[in-house]
Amino acid sequence: MHVDPGDLVELPLGPDLWTRFFWVAPLVVVGTREANGDYDFAPKHLAMPLSWESHFGFVCTPRHATYHNAIREGAFTVTYVQPDQVVVASLTASPRCDDDSQPVLDALPSFDAATVDGRFVAAGHAFLECETDRIIDGFGDNSLICGRILRAVVDESALRATDGNHDEVLNRAPVMAYLYPDRYAALGQSLSFPFPAGFDR
């Protein structure tokens, strides 16, 4: 199917641009340590590897505690949430109380990181421990927080082998896809991408 240019709809530029069509993003929970020693969790969908090496980044805003925690503490954790645990990811976005606390976070099962002062929510299948590398401000009200991955672990059920059955892995451990602005999907099957002969990343 080819698009007829006459059927294209002009979209106004600005924050609403990304709400006018569905697009796929991961959904992760970023963990940071607060100044008072508590641990904070926040869902992020503008998050991805930043290279083929051990670098990871996510978009945040200086209006959020995550931004300041990642700078002050020099570290953050990343949990790739399982689709059947989407409620857990949602709860990490609960608003703060008048005293700036988030009691709901204390009720979420979590565990310690091994190489940084941080915690993971236990509702994931892949986990990254990162040291904050740099902050790039100036994307409107947003900033890109870049980290260097110090340790990565994955649940055995989600471990992908290069010569294995990939659909079997996805069937065992579906991947969550966030469809901005307010939907999600569980990816439990896939098709091989038709790379051209001689393709090299």
C-alpha positions in Angstrom: 0.0 0.0 0.0 1.3 3.4 -1.0 0.3 6.7 0.5 -1.6 9.2 -1.7 0.0 12.6 -0.9 -3.5 14.1 -1.2 -4.6 12.1 1.8 -1.9 13.6 4.1 -3.1 15.8 7.0 -1.0 18.7 8.1 -0.2 18.6 11.9 0.6 21.6 14.0 4.1 21.5 15.5 4.4 21.6 19.3 3.7 19.3 22.3 0.5 18.0 20.7 2.3 16.7 17.6 3.1 13.4 19.2 -0.5 12.8 20.3 -1.9 12.8 16.8 -0.7 9.4 15.7 0.5 6.2 17.5 4.2 5.5 17.7 6.0 2.7 19.6 8.4 3.3 22.5 9.7 1.1 25.3 8.4 1.6 28.8 11.0 1.5 31.5 11.1 2.5 35.2 14.1 4.7 36.2 15.2 4.4 39.8 17.2 7.1 41.6 18.2 7.9 45.2 16.7 10.9 46.9 18.7 13.4 48.9 17.0 12.0 52.1 18.1 8.5 51.3 14.8 7.2 50.0 14.5 5.7 46.5 12.4 7.1 43.8 11.0 5.3 40.8 9.6 7.0 37.6 8.2 5.6 34.4 9.9 6.8 31.2 9.1 6.0 27.6 11.6 8.4 25.8 14.4 6.0 26.7 16.9 4.0 24.7 20.4 2.7 24.1 22.6 5.6 22.9 25.1 3.5 21.0 26.1 -0.1 20.2 28.3 0.2 23.3 27.2 0.4 27.0 25.4 3.7 26.9 21.8 4.4 27.8 19.7 7.6 27.9 16.3 8.9 28.8 14.5 12.2 28.5 13.5 14.0 31.7 12.8 17.5 32.9 14.4 19.6 35.6 10.9 19.9 37.1 11.2 16.2 38.2 13.2 14.8 41.1 14.7 12.1 38.8 16.7 14.8 37.0 18.2 16.2 40.1 18.7 12.8 41.7 20.7 11.5 38.7 23.0 14.5 38.8 23.5 14.6 42.6 23.9 10.9 43.1 25.7 10.2 39.8 23.8 7.0 39.1 20.4 5.6 38.1 18.8 2.2 37.5 16.6 1.0 34.6 14.0 -1.7 34.8 12.4 -3.0 31.6 8.9 -3.7 32.9 6.9 -6.9 31.9 3.6 -6.2 30.2 1.7 -8.1 32.9 3.1 -5.7 35.4 1.9 -2.5 33.7 0.0 -1.5 36.9 3.3 -1.4 38.7 4.8 0.9 36.1 1.7 3.1 36.4 1.9 3.3 40.2 5.5 4.7 39.9 3.9 7.8 38.3 1.7 8.5 41.4 1.8 12.1 42.5 3.7 13.2 45.6 1.9 14.0 48.8 2.1 17.5 50.4 5.2 16.4 52.3 6.9 15.4 49.0 6.7 11.7 49.8 5.3 8.9 47.6 4.1 6.2 50.0 2.9 4.0 47.2 6.6 3.4 46.2 7.3 1.8 49.5 4.7 -0.9 48.8 6.2 -1.9 45.5 8.4 -5.0 45.6 12.0 -4.0 44.8 15.6 -5.1 45.2 19.1 -3.6 45.4 21.4 -2.9 42.5 24.8 -4.5 42.9 27.2 -1.7 41.6 25.4 1.6 42.2 23.4 2.9 45.1 20.0 2.2 43.6 17.1 -0.2 43.5 15.0 -1.9 40.8 11.3 -2.6 40.8 10.9 -6.4 40.8 8.3 -6.3 38.0 10.9 -6.4 35.2 12.8 -8.8 32.9 15.9 -6.7 32.1 17.8 -4.4 34.5 20.6 -1.9 33.9 22.8 -0.2 36.5 24.2 3.1 35.2 26.5 5.9 36.3 25.4 9.3 35.1 27.7 10.4 32.3 26.3 13.7 31.1 23.2 15.8 30.9 22.2 17.6 27.7 19.7 20.4 28.4 17.8 22.5 25.9 15.2 20.2 24.2 12.5 22.6 25.0 11.6 21.9 28.7 13.4 18.6 28.5 16.9 17.2 28.9 18.6 14.0 27.8 20.2 12.2 30.8 23.0 10.0 29.5 24.5 7.1 31.4 27.2 4.5 31.1 26.0 1.0 31.9 28.1 -0.6 34.6 26.1 -3.8 34.9 23.2 -5.5 32.9 21.2 -8.5 33.9 18.2 -10.2 32.4 15.8 -12.8 33.6 16.7 -16.2 32.2 13.3 -16.5 30.5 13.9 -13.4 28.5 17.5 -14.3 27.5 17.9 -14.2 23.7 20.4 -16.6 22.1 21.6 -15.7 18.6 20.8 -19.2 17.3 17.6 -19.7 19.3 13.9 -19.6 18.5 13.1 -15.9 18.9 9.3 -16.3 18.9 9.7 -18.8 21.7 11.5 -16.2 23.8 8.9 -13.6 23.1 6.1 -16.1 23.9 7.8 -16.8 27.3 8.6 -13.2 28.0 6.6 -10.7 26.0 8.0 -7.2 25.6 6.0 -4.1 26.5 5.5 -1.5 23.9 4.1 1.9 25.0 1.9 3.5 22.4 2.0 7.2 23.2 0.0 8.9 24.7 -2.1 6.4 26.6 -2.0 2.8 25.4 0.3 -0.2 25.6 0.7 -3.6 23.9 2.4 -6.9 24.7 4.7 -8.1 21.9 4.7 -11.8 21.9 5.5 -12.7 18.3 7.7 -11.2 15.6 8.8 -11.5 12.0 12.4 -11.5 10.6 13.3 -8.1 9.2 14.2 -8.4 5.4 17.7 -6.8 5.5 19.2 -6.4 2.0 22.1 -8.6 1.0 25.4 -7.2 2.3 23.8 -5.1 5.0 26.1 -4.1 7.9 25.1 -2.0 10.8 
